[in-house]
């Protein structure tokens, strides 16, 4: 006998928005890390808190991108049911791109300091 999961009737768009926004934030951190390694002036501009160095700006920009994309995606997807498998795949792809950008053997290829 095949059973189906019980649906609560709630839309899954807001959850998909949060999931994709996490991927956007991760990708943003990866890209900013690459830019920081490639350009010393970018690294200096991202020193928001001296004891931490440019990492403070990298994470700060990633958080801004996460929250901004979450708000925009939530407004677009609220009240809607989306293809959750596609949203999950998109979020995981963005996460992998972000992790690649923060992987030292990869970002050191762009080191121009």
C-alpha distances in whole Angstrom, upper triangle without the diagonal:
4,6,10,13,15,18,22,23,26,27,27,30,32,30,30,34,35,33,35,38,37,37,41,42,42,43,46,47,46,49,51,51,52,55,56,57,58,61,63,64,60,60,63,61,58,60,59,60,62,61,58,59,57,54,54,55,52,49,51,50,47,46,48,46,43,44,45,42,40,42,42,38,37,40,38,34,34,32,30,27,28,26,25,24,28,30,28,30,33,33,33,35,38,37,38,41,42,42,44,47,47,47,50,51,50,52,55,55,56,58,62,63
4,7,10,13,15,19,20,23,24,23,27,29,27,27,30,31,29,31,34,34,34,37,39,38,39,42,43,43,45,48,48,49,51,53,53,55,57,60,60,57,56,59,58,55,57,56,57,59,58,55,56,54,51,51,51,48,46,48,47,43,43,44,42,39,40,41,38,36,38,38,35,34,36,34,31,31,29,27,23,24,22,21,21,24,26,25,26,29,30,29,32,34,34,35,38,39,39,40,43,44,44,47,48,47,49,52,52,53,55,58,60
4,7,9,12,15,17,20,21,21,24,26,24,24,28,29,27,29,32,32,32,35,37,36,38,41,42,42,44,46,47,48,50,51,52,54,56,58,59,55,55,58,56,53,55,54,54,57,56,53,54,52,49,49,49,47,44,45,45,41,40,42,40,37,38,39,36,34,36,36,32,31,33,32,28,28,26,24,21,22,20,20,20,23,24,23,25,28,28,28,31,33,33,34,37,38,38,40,42,43,43,47,47,46,48,51,51,52,54,57,59
4,6,9,12,14,16,17,17,20,23,21,21,25,25,24,26,29,29,29,32,34,34,35,38,39,39,41,44,44,45,48,49,50,51,53,56,56,52,52,55,53,50,52,51,52,55,54,50,52,50,46,46,46,44,41,42,42,38,38,39,37,34,34,36,33,30,32,32,29,27,30,28,25,24,22,21,17,18,17,16,17,20,21,21,23,25,26,26,28,30,30,32,34,35,35,38,40,40,41,45,46,44,46,49,49,50,52,55,57
4,6,9,12,13,15,14,18,20,18,18,22,22,21,24,26,26,27,30,31,31,33,35,36,37,39,41,42,43,45,46,47,49,51,53,53,50,49,52,50,47,49,48,49,51,50,47,49,47,43,43,43,41,38,39,39,36,34,36,34,31,31,33,30,27,29,30,26,25,27,26,22,22,20,19,16,17,16,15,15,19,19,19,21,24,23,24,27,28,28,30,32,33,33,36,38,38,39,43,44,42,43,47,47,48,50,53,54
4,6,9,11,13,14,18,19,17,19,22,22,22,24,27,27,28,31,32,32,34,36,37,38,40,42,43,44,46,48,49,51,52,54,54,50,50,53,51,48,50,48,49,52,51,48,49,47,44,44,44,42,39,40,39,36,35,36,34,31,31,33,30,27,28,29,26,24,26,26,22,21,19,18,15,17,17,16,18,21,21,20,23,25,25,26,29,30,30,32,34,35,35,38,39,40,41,44,46,44,45,49,49,50,52,55,56
4,5,8,10,11,14,16,15,16,19,20,20,22,24,25,26,28,30,30,32,34,35,36,38,40,41,43,44,46,47,49,50,52,52,48,48,51,49,46,47,46,47,50,49,46,48,46,42,42,42,40,37,37,37,34,32,33,32,28,28,30,27,24,25,26,23,21,23,22,18,17,15,14,12,14,15,14,16,19,18,19,22,23,23,24,27,28,28,30,33,33,34,36,38,38,40,43,45,43,44,47,48,48,50,53,54
4,5,9,10,14,14,14,16,18,19,19,22,24,24,26,28,29,30,32,34,35,36,38,40,41,43,44,45,47,49,50,52,51,48,48,50,48,45,46,45,45,49,48,45,47,45,42,41,41,39,36,36,36,33,31,32,31,28,27,28,26,23,24,25,22,19,21,21,17,16,13,14,12,15,16,15,18,20,19,20,23,24,24,25,28,29,29,31,33,33,34,37,38,39,40,44,45,44,44,48,49,48,50,53,54
4,6,9,12,13,14,15,18,19,19,21,23,24,26,27,29,30,32,33,35,36,38,39,41,43,44,45,47,48,50,52,51,47,48,50,47,45,47,45,46,49,49,46,47,45,42,41,41,39,36,36,36,33,31,32,30,27,26,27,25,22,22,23,20,18,19,19,15,13,11,11,10,13,15,15,18,20,19,20,23,24,23,26,28,28,29,32,33,33,35,37,38,39,41,44,46,44,44,48,49,48,50,53,54
4,6,9,10,10,13,14,15,16,18,20,21,23,24,26,27,29,30,32,33,35,36,38,40,41,42,44,45,47,48,48,44,44,46,44,41,43,41,42,46,45,42,44,42,39,38,37,36,33,33,32,29,28,28,27,24,23,24,22,19,19,20,17,14,16,16,12,10,8,9,8,12,14,13,17,18,17,18,21,22,21,23,26,26,26,29,31,31,32,35,36,36,38,42,44,42,42,45,46,45,47,50,51
4,6,7,8,10,11,13,14,16,17,19,20,22,23,25,26,27,29,31,32,33,35,37,38,39,41,43,44,46,45,41,42,44,41,39,41,39,41,44,44,41,42,39,37,36,35,33,31,31,30,27,26,26,24,21,21,21,19,16,16,17,14,11,13,12,9,7,5,5,5,8,11,11,14,15,14,15,19,19,18,21,23,23,24,27,28,28,30,32,33,34,36,40,41,39,39,43,43,43,45,47,48
4,6,5,6,9,10,11,12,14,16,17,18,20,22,23,24,26,28,29,30,32,34,35,36,38,39,41,43,42,38,39,41,39,36,38,37,38,41,41,38,39,37,34,33,32,30,28,28,27,24,23,23,22,19,18,19,17,14,15,15,12,10,13,12,8,8,8,7,5,6,9,7,11,12,10,12,15,15,15,17,20,20,20,23,25,24,26,29,30,30,32,36,38,35,36,39,40,39,41,44,45
4,5,5,6,9,10,10,12,14,15,16,18,20,21,22,24,26,27,28,30,31,32,34,36,37,38,40,40,36,36,39,36,34,36,35,36,40,40,36,37,35,32,31,30,28,26,26,25,22,21,21,19,16,16,16,14,11,12,12,9,7,9,8,5,5,7,5,5,6,9,8,12,12,9,12,15,14,13,17,18,18,19,22,23,23,25,27,28,29,31,35,36,34,34,38,38,37,39,42,43
4,5,5,6,9,10,10,13,15,15,16,19,20,21,23,25,26,27,29,30,31,33,35,36,37,39,38,34,35,37,34,31,34,32,33,37,37,34,35,32,30,29,28,26,24,23,23,20,18,18,17,14,13,14,12,9,10,11,8,5,8,9,6,5,8,8,9,9,12,11,14,14,11,13,16,15,14,17,19,18,19,22,23,22,24,27,27,28,30,34,36,33,33,37,38,37,38,41,42
4,5,5,6,9,10,11,13,14,15,17,19,20,22,23,25,26,27,29,31,32,34,35,36,38,38,34,34,36,34,31,33,32,33,36,36,33,34,31,29,28,27,25,23,23,22,19,18,19,17,14,14,15,13,10,12,13,10,8,12,12,9,9,11,10,10,10,11,9,12,13,9,10,14,13,12,14,17,16,16,20,21,20,22,25,25,26,28,32,34,31,31,35,36,35,37,40,41
4,5,5,6,8,10,11,12,14,16,17,18,20,21,23,24,26,27,29,30,32,33,35,36,36,32,33,35,33,30,33,31,33,36,36,33,33,31,28,28,27,25,22,23,22,19,18,18,16,13,14,15,12,10,12,12,9,8,12,11,8,10,11,10,9,8,9,7,9,9,6,7,11,10,9,12,14,13,14,17,18,18,20,23,23,24,26,30,32,29,29,33,34,33,35,38,39
4,5,5,6,9,10,10,12,14,15,16,18,20,21,22,24,26,27,28,30,31,32,34,34,30,30,33,30,28,30,29,31,34,34,31,31,29,26,25,24,22,20,20,19,16,15,15,13,10,11,11,8,6,8,8,5,5,9,9,7,8,11,11,11,10,12,10,13,12,8,10,13,11,10,13,15,13,14,18,18,18,20,22,23,23,26,29,31,29,28,32,33,32,34,36,37
4,6,5,6,9,10,10,12,14,15,17,19,20,21,23,25,26,27,29,30,31,33,33,29,29,31,29,26,28,26,28,31,31,28,29,26,24,23,22,20,18,18,17,14,13,14,12,9,9,11,9,6,9,10,8,7,11,12,10,11,14,14,14,13,14,12,14,14,10,10,13,12,9,13,15,13,13,17,18,16,18,21,21,22,24,27,30,28,27,31,32,31,32,35,36
4,5,5,7,9,10,11,13,15,16,17,19,20,22,23,25,26,28,29,31,32,32,29,29,31,29,26,29,27,29,32,31,28,29,26,23,23,23,20,18,19,18,15,14,15,13,10,12,13,10,9,12,13,10,10,14,14,12,13,16,15,14,12,13,10,11,11,8,7,10,9,6,9,11,10,10,14,15,14,16,19,19,20,22,25,27,25,25,29,30,29,31,34,35
4,5,5,6,9,10,11,12,14,15,16,18,20,21,23,24,26,27,29,31,30,27,27,30,28,25,28,27,29,31,31,28,28,25,23,23,22,19,17,18,17,13,13,14,11,9,11,12,8,8,11,11,8,10,13,13,11,14,16,15,15,12,12,10,12,10,7,7,9,7,5,8,10,8,9,12,13,13,15,17,18,19,21,24,26,24,24,27,28,27,29,31,33
4,5,5,6,9,10,10,12,14,15,16,18,20,21,22,24,26,27,28,28,24,25,27,25,22,24,23,25,28,29,25,25,23,20,20,19,16,15,15,13,10,10,11,8,5,7,8,5,5,9,9,8,9,12,12,12,14,17,17,17,15,16,14,15,14,10,11,13,10,8,11,12,9,10,14,14,12,15,17,17,18,21,24,26,24,23,27,27,26,28,30,31
4,5,5,6,9,10,11,12,14,15,17,19,20,21,23,25,26,27,27,24,23,26,24,21,23,22,24,27,26,23,24,21,18,18,18,15,13,14,13,9,9,11,9,6,9,11,9,8,12,13,11,12,16,16,15,17,20,19,19,17,17,15,16,15,11,11,12,11,7,9,11,8,8,11,12,10,12,15,15,15,18,21,24,21,21,25,26,25,26,29,30
4,5,5,6,8,10,11,12,14,15,17,18,20,21,23,24,26,27,23,23,26,24,21,24,23,25,28,28,24,24,21,19,19,18,15,14,15,14,10,11,13,10,8,11,12,10,10,14,14,12,14,17,17,16,18,21,20,19,17,17,14,14,13,10,10,10,8,5,7,8,5,5,8,9,8,10,12,13,14,16,19,21,19,19,22,23,22,24,27,28
4,5,5,6,9,10,10,12,14,15,16,18,20,21,22,24,24,20,21,24,22,19,22,22,24,26,27,23,23,20,18,18,16,14,13,13,11,8,10,10,7,6,10,10,7,9,12,12,11,14,16,16,16,18,21,20,20,18,18,16,17,15,12,12,13,10,8,10,10,6,8,11,10,8,12,14,13,14,17,20,22,19,18,22,23,21,23,26,27
4,5,5,6,9,10,11,12,14,15,16,18,20,21,23,22,19,19,21,19,16,19,18,20,23,23,20,20,17,14,14,13,10,9,10,8,5,6,8,5,4,8,9,8,9,13,13,13,15,17,18,18,20,23,23,23,21,21,19,20,18,15,15,15,13,10,12,12,9,8,12,11,8,11,13,12,12,16,19,21,19,18,21,22,21,22,24,25
4,5,5,6,9,10,11,13,14,15,17,19,20,22,22,19,18,21,20,17,19,19,21,23,23,19,19,16,14,15,14,11,9,12,10,7,9,11,9,8,12,13,12,13,16,17,16,18,21,21,20,22,26,25,24,22,22,19,19,18,15,14,14,12,9,10,10,7,6,8,8,5,7,10,9,9,12,15,18,16,15,18,20,19,20,23,24
4,5,5,6,9,10,11,12,14,15,17,18,21,21,17,18,21,20,17,20,20,22,24,24,21,20,17,15,16,15,11,11,13,11,8,11,12,9,10,13,14,12,14,17,17,16,19,21,21,21,23,26,25,25,22,22,20,19,18,15,15,14,11,10,10,9,6,6,8,6,4,8,9,8,9,12,15,17,14,13,17,18,17,19,21,22
4,5,5,6,8,10,11,12,14,15,16,18,18,14,15,18,16,14,17,17,19,21,22,19,18,14,13,14,12,8,9,10,7,5,9,9,7,8,12,12,11,13,16,16,16,19,21,21,21,24,27,26,26,24,24,22,22,20,18,18,17,14,13,14,13,9,10,12,9,7,10,11,9,10,14,16,18,16,14,17,18,16,18,20,21
4,6,5,6,9,10,10,12,14,15,17,17,13,13,16,15,12,14,15,17,19,19,15,15,12,10,11,10,6,6,9,7,5,9,10,9,10,13,14,14,15,18,19,19,21,23,24,24,26,29,29,29,26,26,24,24,23,20,19,19,17,14,15,14,11,10,12,10,6,9,10,8,8,11,13,16,14,12,15,17,15,16,18,19
4,6,5,6,9,10,11,12,14,16,17,14,14,17,17,14,17,18,19,21,21,17,16,13,11,14,12,9,10,12,11,9,12,14,12,13,16,17,16,18,21,21,21,23,26,25,26,28,31,30,30,27,26,25,24,22,20,19,18,16,14,14,13,10,9,9,7,4,6,7,4,5,9,11,13,10,9,12,14,12,14,16,18
4,5,5,6,9,10,11,12,15,15,12,13,16,15,13,16,18,20,21,22,19,17,13,13,15,12,9,11,13,10,9,13,14,12,14,17,17,16,18,21,21,21,24,25,25,26,28,32,31,31,28,27,26,25,23,21,21,20,17,16,16,14,11,12,12,9,7,10,9,6,8,11,13,15,12,9,13,13,11,13,15,17
4,5,5,6,9,10,10,12,13,9,9,12,11,9,13,14,16,18,19,16,14,10,10,11,9,6,9,10,8,8,12,12,11,13,16,16,16,19,21,21,22,24,26,26,27,29,33,32,32,30,30,28,28,26,24,23,23,20,18,19,17,14,14,15,12,10,12,12,8,9,12,13,16,13,10,13,14,12,13,14,15
4,5,5,6,9,10,12,13,10,9,12,13,10,13,15,16,17,18,14,12,9,8,11,10,7,9,12,11,10,14,15,14,16,19,19,19,21,24,24,24,27,29,29,30,32,35,34,34,32,31,29,29,27,25,24,23,21,19,19,18,15,14,14,12,9,10,10,6,6,9,10,12,11,7,10,12,10,10,13,13
4,5,5,6,9,11,13,10,10,14,14,13,15,18,19,20,21,17,15,12,12,15,13,10,13,15,13,13,17,18,16,18,21,21,21,23,26,26,26,28,30,30,31,33,37,36,35,33,32,30,29,27,26,25,24,21,20,20,18,15,15,14,11,10,11,10,6,7,10,10,11,9,6,8,9,7,8,10,12
4,5,5,6,9,10,7,8,11,11,10,13,16,18,19,20,17,15,11,12,14,12,10,13,15,12,13,17,17,16,18,21,21,21,24,26,25,26,29,30,30,31,34,37,36,37,34,33,32,32,29,27,27,26,23,22,22,20,17,18,18,14,13,14,13,10,11,13,13,15,12,9,11,12,8,9,10,11
4,6,6,7,8,5,5,8,9,8,10,13,15,15,17,14,11,8,9,12,10,8,12,13,12,13,16,17,17,19,22,22,22,25,27,27,28,30,32,32,33,35,39,38,38,36,36,34,34,31,29,29,28,25,24,24,22,19,19,19,16,14,15,15,11,11,13,12,15,13,9,10,12,9,8,9,9
4,6,7,10,8,7,11,12,11,13,16,18,17,18,15,13,10,11,14,13,11,14,17,15,16,19,20,20,22,25,25,25,27,30,30,30,33,35,35,36,38,41,40,40,37,37,35,34,32,31,30,28,26,25,24,23,20,20,19,16,15,15,14,10,10,12,10,12,10,7,7,9,6,5,7,7
4,7,9,8,9,12,13,13,15,18,20,20,21,19,16,13,14,17,15,14,17,19,17,18,21,22,21,23,26,26,26,28,31,30,31,34,35,35,36,39,42,41,41,38,38,36,35,33,31,31,29,27,26,26,23,21,21,20,17,16,17,15,12,13,14,13,14,12,8,9,9,5,5,5,7
4,6,5,6,9,10,11,13,16,19,18,20,18,14,12,14,16,14,13,17,18,17,18,21,21,21,24,26,26,26,29,31,30,31,34,36,36,37,39,43,42,42,40,39,38,38,35,33,33,32,29,28,28,26,23,23,23,20,19,20,18,15,15,17,16,17,15,12,12,12,9,8,6,6
4,5,5,6,9,10,11,15,16,15,17,16,12,10,13,15,13,14,17,18,17,19,22,22,22,25,27,27,28,30,32,32,33,36,37,38,39,41,45,44,45,42,42,40,40,38,36,35,34,32,30,30,29,26,26,25,23,21,21,20,17,17,19,17,18,17,14,13,15,11,9,8,6
4,5,5,6,9,10,13,16,15,18,16,13,11,14,15,13,13,17,17,16,19,21,21,21,24,26,25,27,29,31,31,32,35,36,36,38,40,44,43,44,42,42,41,40,38,36,36,35,32,31,31,30,26,26,27,24,22,23,22,19,19,21,20,22,20,16,17,18,14,13,11,9
4,5,5,6,9,12,15,15,17,15,12,9,11,13,10,10,14,14,12,15,18,17,17,20,22,22,23,26,27,27,29,31,32,33,34,36,40,40,40,38,38,37,37,34,32,32,31,28,27,28,26,23,23,23,20,18,20,19,16,16,19,18,20,18,14,15,17,13,12,11,11
4,5,5,7,10,12,12,14,12,8,5,9,10,9,9,12,13,13,15,17,18,18,21,23,23,24,26,28,28,30,32,33,34,35,37,41,41,41,39,39,37,37,35,33,32,32,29,27,27,26,23,23,23,20,18,19,19,15,14,17,16,18,17,13,14,16,13,11,11,9
4,5,6,9,11,10,13,12,8,7,10,11,9,11,14,14,14,17,19,19,20,23,24,24,26,28,29,30,32,34,35,36,38,39,43,43,44,41,42,40,40,38,36,35,35,32,30,31,30,26,26,27,24,21,22,22,19,18,20,19,22,21,17,17,19,16,14,13,11
4,6,8,11,11,14,13,10,8,11,11,8,10,13,12,12,15,17,16,17,20,21,21,23,26,26,27,29,31,32,33,35,36,40,40,41,39,40,38,39,36,34,34,34,31,29,30,29,25,25,26,23,21,22,23,19,18,21,21,23,22,18,19,21,18,16,16,14
4,6,9,10,12,10,8,5,7,7,4,7,9,9,9,12,14,14,15,17,19,19,21,23,24,25,27,29,30,31,33,34,38,38,39,37,37,35,36,34,31,31,31,28,26,27,26,23,22,23,21,18,19,20,17,16,19,18,21,20,17,18,20,17,16,16,15
4,6,6,9,8,5,4,7,6,6,9,11,10,12,14,15,16,18,20,21,22,24,25,26,28,29,31,32,34,35,36,40,40,41,39,40,38,38,37,34,33,33,31,28,29,29,25,24,26,24,20,21,22,19,17,20,19,23,22,18,19,22,19,17,18,15
4,6,9,8,7,7,8,6,6,9,10,9,11,13,14,14,17,18,19,20,22,24,24,26,28,29,30,32,34,34,38,39,40,38,39,37,38,36,33,33,33,31,28,29,29,26,25,26,25,21,22,24,21,19,22,22,25,25,21,22,25,22,21,21,19
4,6,6,6,8,9,6,8,11,11,11,13,15,15,16,19,20,21,22,25,26,27,29,30,31,33,35,36,36,40,41,42,40,41,39,39,38,35,34,35,33,30,30,31,27,26,28,26,23,23,25,22,20,23,22,26,25,22,23,26,24,22,23,20
4,5,5,8,10,8,10,13,14,14,16,18,19,20,22,23,24,26,28,29,30,32,33,35,36,38,39,40,43,44,45,43,44,41,42,41,38,37,37,35,32,32,33,29,28,29,28,24,24,26,23,20,23,22,25,25,22,22,25,23,21,21,18
4,6,9,10,9,12,14,14,15,18,19,19,21,23,24,25,27,29,30,31,33,34,35,37,39,40,40,44,44,45,43,44,41,41,41,38,36,37,35,32,32,32,29,27,29,28,24,24,25,23,20,22,21,24,25,22,22,25,24,21,22,20
4,7,6,6,9,11,11,12,15,16,16,18,20,21,22,24,26,26,28,30,31,32,34,36,36,37,41,41,42,40,40,37,38,37,34,33,33,31,28,28,29,26,24,25,24,20,20,22,19,16,19,18,21,22,19,19,23,21,19,21,18
4,5,6,8,9,11,12,14,15,17,18,20,21,23,24,26,27,29,30,31,33,35,36,37,38,41,42,42,40,40,38,38,37,34,33,33,31,28,28,28,25,24,25,23,20,20,21,18,16,18,17,20,20,17,17,20,19,16,17,15
4,5,5,6,9,10,11,12,14,16,17,18,20,21,23,24,26,27,28,30,32,33,34,35,39,39,39,37,38,35,36,34,31,31,31,28,26,26,25,22,21,22,20,17,18,18,15,13,16,15,19,18,15,15,18,16,14,15,13
4,5,5,6,8,10,10,12,14,15,16,18,20,21,22,24,26,26,28,30,31,32,33,37,37,37,35,35,33,33,32,29,28,28,26,23,23,23,20,18,19,18,15,15,16,13,11,14,14,17,17,14,15,18,17,15,17,16
4,6,5,6,9,10,11,12,14,15,17,18,20,21,23,24,26,27,29,30,31,32,36,36,36,35,35,33,33,32,29,28,29,27,24,24,25,21,20,21,20,17,17,19,16,14,17,17,21,21,17,19,22,20,19,20,19
4,5,5,6,8,10,10,12,14,15,16,18,20,21,22,24,25,27,28,29,31,34,35,35,34,34,32,33,31,28,28,28,25,23,24,24,20,19,21,19,16,17,19,15,14,18,18,21,20,17,19,21,19,18,19,18
4,5,5,6,9,10,11,12,14,15,17,18,20,21,22,24,26,27,28,29,33,33,33,31,31,29,30,28,25,25,25,22,20,20,20,17,16,17,15,12,13,15,12,11,14,15,18,17,14,16,18,16,16,17,17
4,5,5,6,9,10,10,12,14,15,16,18,20,21,22,24,25,26,27,31,31,31,29,30,27,28,27,24,23,24,21,18,19,19,16,15,17,16,12,13,16,13,11,15,16,20,18,16,19,21,19,19,21,20
4,5,5,6,9,10,11,12,14,15,17,18,20,21,23,24,25,26,30,30,31,30,31,28,29,28,25,24,25,23,20,21,22,18,17,20,18,15,17,19,16,15,19,20,23,22,19,21,24,21,21,23,22
4,5,5,6,9,10,10,12,14,15,16,18,20,21,22,24,25,29,29,30,28,29,27,28,26,23,23,24,21,18,20,20,16,16,18,16,13,16,17,15,14,18,19,22,20,18,21,22,20,20,21,21
4,5,5,6,9,10,10,12,14,15,16,18,20,21,22,23,27,27,27,25,26,24,24,23,20,20,20,18,15,16,16,13,12,15,13,10,13,15,13,12,16,18,21,19,17,20,22,20,20,22,22
4,5,5,6,8,10,10,12,14,15,16,18,20,20,21,25,25,26,25,26,24,25,23,20,20,21,19,16,18,18,15,14,17,16,13,15,18,16,15,19,21,24,22,20,23,25,23,24,26,26
4,5,5,6,8,10,11,12,14,15,17,18,20,21,24,25,26,25,26,24,26,24,21,21,23,20,17,20,20,16,16,19,18,15,18,20,18,18,21,23,26,24,22,25,27,24,25,26,26
4,6,5,6,8,10,11,12,14,15,16,18,19,23,23,24,22,23,22,23,21,18,18,19,16,14,17,17,13,14,17,15,13,16,18,16,16,20,22,25,22,20,24,25,23,24,25,26
4,6,5,6,9,10,10,12,14,15,16,17,21,21,21,20,21,19,20,19,16,16,17,15,12,15,15,12,12,16,15,12,15,18,16,17,20,23,25,23,22,25,26,25,26,28,28
4,6,5,6,9,10,10,12,14,15,16,19,20,21,20,22,20,22,21,17,18,20,17,15,18,19,15,16,19,19,16,19,22,20,20,23,26,29,27,25,28,30,28,29,30,31
4,5,5,6,9,10,11,13,14,15,19,20,21,20,22,21,23,21,18,19,21,17,16,19,19,16,17,20,19,17,20,22,21,21,25,27,30,27,26,29,30,28,29,30,31
4,5,5,6,8,10,10,12,13,17,17,18,17,19,17,19,17,14,16,17,14,12,16,16,13,14,18,17,15,19,21,19,20,24,27,29,26,25,28,29,27,29,30,31
4,6,5,6,8,10,10,11,15,15,16,15,17,16,18,17,13,15,17,14,12,16,17,14,15,19,18,17,19,22,21,22,25,28,30,28,27,30,31,30,31,33,34
4,6,5,6,9,10,10,14,15,17,17,19,18,21,20,16,18,20,17,16,19,20,18,19,22,22,20,23,26,24,25,28,31,34,31,30,33,34,32,34,35,36
4,5,5,6,9,10,14,14,16,16,18,18,20,18,15,18,19,16,16,19,20,17,19,22,21,20,23,25,24,25,29,32,34,31,30,33,34,32,34,35,36
4,5,5,6,8,12,11,13,12,14,14,17,15,12,14,16,13,13,16,17,15,17,20,20,19,22,24,24,25,28,31,33,30,29,33,33,32,34,35,37
4,5,5,5,9,10,12,12,15,14,17,16,13,15,18,16,15,18,20,18,19,22,22,21,24,27,26,27,30,33,35,33,32,36,36,35,37,38,39
4,6,6,9,10,13,14,17,17,20,19,16,18,21,18,18,22,22,20,22,25,25,24,27,29,29,30,33,36,38,35,34,38,39,37,39,40,41
4,6,9,9,11,11,14,15,18,16,14,17,19,16,17,20,21,19,21,24,24,24,27,29,28,30,32,36,37,35,34,38,38,36,38,40,41
4,6,5,8,8,11,12,15,14,11,14,17,15,15,19,20,19,20,23,24,23,26,28,28,30,32,36,37,35,34,38,38,37,39,41,42
4,5,8,10,14,14,17,17,14,17,19,18,18,21,23,21,23,26,26,26,28,31,31,32,34,38,40,37,37,40,41,39,42,43,44
4,7,10,13,14,18,18,16,18,21,20,20,23,25,24,25,28,29,29,31,34,34,35,37,41,43,40,40,44,44,43,45,47,48
4,6,10,11,15,14,13,16,18,17,18,21,22,22,24,27,27,27,30,32,32,34,36,39,41,38,38,42,42,41,44,46,47
4,7,8,12,12,11,14,16,16,17,19,21,21,23,25,26,27,29,31,32,33,35,39,40,37,38,41,42,41,43,46,47
4,6,9,8,8,11,13,12,14,16,18,18,20,22,23,24,26,28,29,30,32,36,37,34,35,38,38,38,40,43,44
4,6,5,6,9,10,11,13,15,16,17,19,20,22,23,25,26,28,29,31,34,35,33,33,37,37,37,39,42,44
4,5,5,6,8,10,10,12,14,15,16,18,20,21,22,24,26,27,28,32,33,31,32,35,35,35,38,40,42
4,5,5,6,9,10,11,12,14,15,16,18,20,21,22,24,26,27,30,31,29,30,34,34,34,37,39,41
4,5,5,6,9,10,10,12,14,15,17,18,20,21,23,25,26,29,30,27,29,32,32,32,35,37,39
4,5,5,6,9,10,11,12,14,15,16,18,20,21,23,24,28,29,27,27,31,31,31,33,36,37
4,5,5,6,9,10,10,12,14,15,16,18,20,21,22,26,27,25,26,29,30,30,32,35,37
4,5,5,6,9,10,11,12,14,15,16,19,20,21,25,25,23,24,28,28,28,30,33,35
4,6,5,6,9,10,11,12,14,15,17,19,20,24,25,22,23,26,26,26,29,31,33
4,5,5,6,9,10,10,12,14,15,17,18,22,23,21,21,25,25,25,27,30,32
4,5,5,6,9,10,10,12,14,15,16,20,21,19,20,23,24,24,26,29,31
4,5,5,6,9,10,11,13,15,15,19,20,17,18,22,22,22,24,27,29
4,5,5,6,9,10,11,13,14,18,19,16,17,20,21,20,23,25,27
4,5,5,6,9,10,11,12,16,17,15,16,19,20,20,22,25,27
4,5,5,6,9,10,10,14,15,13,14,17,18,18,21,24,26
4,6,5,6,9,10,13,14,11,12,16,16,15,18,21,23
4,5,5,7,9,12,14,11,11,15,16,15,17,20,22
4,5,5,6,10,12,10,10,14,15,15,17,20,22
4,5,5,9,9,7,8,11,12,13,15,18,20
4,6,8,10,7,6,10,11,10,12,15,17
4,6,9,8,7,10,12,12,13,16,17
4,6,5,6,8,10,12,13,16,17
4,5,5,6,9,10,10,14,15
4,6,5,7,10,10,14,16
4,5,6,8,10,13,15
4,5,5,7,10,12
4,5,5,9,10
4,6,9,11
4,6,9
4,6
4
